[in-house]
Amino acid sequence: MNSEGPLAVLWVGVAIGAFFTALIWLNTLLPMFLTPLFVIPVTWLLEKLGIGKPRE
């Protein structure tokens, strides 16, 4: 049974909404910034190994 009142329920609802909004925002932005950190070194490695060079 909830005895805190309607203001507390609204406050908790806003807090949970903000939390999940931040979570979605973080999960969308992280791949955009982390992907180049892995892709660029892999391309350097592939070039050094001679894999994926254009055929002449």
Backbone hydrogen bonds, N-H to C=O, Kabsch-Sander energy under -0.5 kcal/mol:
donor,donor_aa,acceptor,acceptor_aa,energy
3,S,1,M,-0.6
9,V,5,G,-1.5
10,L,6,P,-2.3
11,W,7,L,-2.5
12,V,8,A,-2.6
13,G,9,V,-2.1
14,V,10,L,-2.5
15,A,11,W,-2.3
16,I,12,V,-2.6
17,G,13,G,-2.3
18,A,14,V,-2.6
19,F,15,A,-2.3
20,F,16,I,-2.5
21,T,17,G,-2.1
22,A,18,A,-2.5
23,L,19,F,-2.2
24,I,20,F,-2.3
25,W,21,T,-2.4
26,L,22,A,-2.6
27,N,23,L,-2.4
28,T,24,I,-1.3
29,L,25,W,-2.1
30,L,26,L,-2.6
32,M,28,T,-0.6
33,F,29,L,-1.5
34,L,30,L,-2.8
35,T,31,P,-2.0
38,F,34,L,-0.8
38,F,35,T,-1.2
39,V,35,T,-2.7
40,I,36,P,-1.9
42,V,38,F,-1.3
43,T,39,V,-2.3
44,W,40,I,-2.0
45,L,41,P,-2.4
46,L,42,V,-2.6
47,E,43,T,-2.2
48,K,44,W,-2.2
49,L,45,L,-2.0
50,G,46,L,-0.7
50,G,47,E,-0.5
51,I,46,L,-2.1
53,K,50,G,-0.6
